Amino acid sequence: MAGDHVTNVGDGDFNQEVLESSKPVLVDFWATWCAPCRAIAPSIDALASQYGDQVKFTKLNIDDNQDTPQQYGIRSIPTLLVFKGGKVVEQIVGAVPKSRIEDAIKKAL
């Protein structure tokens, strides 16, 4: 379900892809059955096209990967975490407008 500029990540490659990234990373914690997750997907894809050279965009399916969401206390989806230097700098829970996601990205730059 990831777009052209969005990478799927999992428990196995989360450290390498997210925590060790040289640029900020947005992680979309989602599941296939989650309607709000599907609702914000076009916004994330659009922002990934726009900011893809400055920010890495990733998706993590919580049904297929349960360790990472548990580690970060993900209780509801969609949850978006923005990482910078391996640390969470922003958290967004729920289906929010594209502008709210963009604000979080701009803060991390």
Backbone torsions as a table, in degrees:
resi	resn	phi	psi	omega
1	MET	NA	1.3	178.4
2	ALA	-80.2	144.0	178.2
3	GLY	-79.4	-174.0	-176.9
4	ASP	-61.9	-31.7	-175.2
5	HIS	-105.2	12.0	-177.8
6	VAL	-119.3	131.2	-177.5
7	THR	-102.9	135.4	172.3
8	ASN	-80.4	131.8	176.5
9	VAL	-124.1	163.4	178.8
10	GLY	-142.2	-176.1	179.6
11	ASP	-55.7	-38.7	-174.6
12	GLY	-68.4	-34.5	-176.8
13	ASP	-115.0	10.9	-177.1
14	PHE	-60.2	-47.2	-179.3
15	ASN	-58.3	-48.4	-177.6
16	GLN	-66.8	-46.9	-174.2
17	GLU	-76.1	-33.2	-173.1
18	VAL	-108.9	-61.2	-172.8
19	LEU	-67.7	-32.2	-177.8
20	GLU	-97.2	7.2	-179.1
21	SER	-67.8	141.4	179.8
22	SER	-79.2	-14.0	177.6
23	LYS	-122.2	163.0	178.7
24	PRO	-56.4	149.9	-178.0
25	VAL	-129.6	130.0	171.0
26	LEU	-98.6	125.6	177.2
27	VAL	-112.2	122.8	177.5
28	ASP	-99.7	107.4	175.7
29	PHE	-84.9	120.2	-171.4
30	TRP	-147.3	176.7	173.3
31	ALA	-149.8	154.1	-176.5
32	THR	-62.6	-30.9	-176.8
33	TRP	-83.7	-2.9	-172.6
34	CYS	-90.1	106.0	-179.4
35	ALA	-62.2	-43.9	177.2
36	PRO	-62.0	-31.5	176.9
37	CYS	-63.2	-44.5	178.4
38	ARG	-66.3	-32.2	-178.2
39	ALA	-66.8	-36.3	-178.3
40	ILE	-90.4	-9.9	-177.9
41	ALA	-55.2	-44.0	179.0
42	PRO	-61.8	-36.0	177.8
43	SER	-65.1	-42.6	179.7
44	ILE	-65.5	-42.3	178.1
45	ASP	-61.4	-41.8	-179.7
46	ALA	-65.1	-42.8	179.1
47	LEU	-68.1	-34.3	177.4
48	ALA	-64.6	-38.0	177.0
49	SER	-65.7	-37.3	-175.9
50	GLN	-78.8	-41.2	-173.0
51	TYR	-112.0	8.7	-173.5
52	GLY	-57.5	-24.7	178.6
53	ASP	-81.6	-16.4	-178.0
54	GLN	-108.6	-26.1	-175.3
55	VAL	-133.7	139.7	175.4
56	LYS	-90.1	131.4	179.2
57	PHE	-109.1	127.8	-178.4
58	THR	-134.6	158.5	174.6
59	LYS	-126.5	139.2	176.1
60	LEU	-127.3	117.1	179.4
61	ASN	-77.3	116.2	-174.6
62	ILE	-72.0	-19.8	177.7
63	ASP	-75.3	-35.8	-178.9
64	ASP	-87.1	-20.3	-176.1
65	ASN	-136.0	105.3	-173.9
66	GLN	-103.8	-18.5	-177.4
67	ASP	-69.0	-48.0	-176.6
68	THR	-64.2	-48.6	177.5
69	PRO	-58.4	-38.1	178.8
70	GLN	-65.3	-41.0	-179.9
71	GLN	-60.7	-35.4	-177.6
72	TYR	-100.3	10.5	174.9
73	GLY	65.1	35.3	179.5
74	ILE	-73.0	115.4	-177.2
75	ARG	-106.9	-27.0	178.4
76	SER	-143.0	157.2	-179.7
77	ILE	-128.0	153.8	0.8
78	PRO	-74.1	142.7	168.6
79	THR	-123.2	130.4	176.6
80	LEU	-110.1	127.0	173.7
81	LEU	-114.8	135.5	174.9
82	VAL	-108.2	122.5	-179.9
83	PHE	-106.4	142.2	172.6
84	LYS	-141.3	124.3	-177.9
85	GLY	61.2	31.4	177.5
86	GLY	81.6	3.0	-179.0
87	LYS	-118.7	147.4	176.1
88	VAL	-73.3	123.2	178.8
89	VAL	-111.8	-11.6	-179.4
90	GLU	-157.4	143.0	176.8
91	GLN	-135.9	133.3	177.5
92	ILE	-128.1	127.9	178.8
93	VAL	-116.9	131.5	176.6
94	GLY	97.8	172.4	178.3
95	ALA	-79.0	113.3	-177.1
96	VAL	-120.7	162.8	177.3
97	PRO	-63.3	152.9	178.9
98	LYS	-53.9	-37.1	-178.0
99	SER	-62.1	-34.6	178.9
100	ARG	-66.9	-40.7	178.5
101	ILE	-67.3	-41.6	180.0
102	GLU	-63.4	-38.7	177.4
103	ASP	-59.8	-42.3	179.6
104	ALA	-64.3	-38.6	178.8
105	ILE	-66.0	-45.1	-178.7
106	LYS	-62.0	-37.0	178.6
107	LYS	-61.8	-34.6	-177.0
108	ALA	-78.7	-15.5	-177.2
109	LEU	-79.9	NA	NA
